[in-house]
Amino acid sequence: MRIGINCGSHLFNRGGGYKAVYWHWKALRELGHDVTIFVRSKIHPALIGQFHGTPFRTYRPGCEKDFDSFGSIDHFNSCLPLAKDNWMHVMFPVIPAPAEGIRISTNSAYTASHVKD
């Protein structure tokens, strides 16, 4: 399955966002999926090698349509629901309202309670 992950600017440093992106990428690759990572800013050079040949692309709205599944791991941006399966992993309790058709997962019950409200 072709999967795209939009990670915003989380690959600019080694914070929690990077860890969430890395965990998702690693799990999806181990399951045999073809993963492409999309960014909105620069990538820290030390992090590129950790993704073992995975292609990096600049996120542009509409790129989701070329994937079986497309997810966003980004504090302040969601993606368009153009893939067959659309999801968003939320780590921050305040997010913009995602478009209809995007499944949401959170990293904690605290974040989930705020997102639900």
Number of C-alpha atoms within 10 A of each C-alpha: 12 14 22 27 27 27 26 25 19 25 23 17 16 12 10 11 22 19 14 19 21 18 12 17 22 15 11 15 14 10 10 11 14 16 22 18 22 21 20 16 14 13 15 14 11 11 15 14 10 10 13 8 9 15 12 17 15 14 19 12 11 12 17 24 15 14 21 15 20 28 28 25 26 25 20 13 16 25 25 21 21 19 23 13 16 25 22 22 20 24 21 18 18 13 16 10 10 16 12 9 14 20 14 16 15 17 13 12 10 12 17 17 11 12 19 8 7
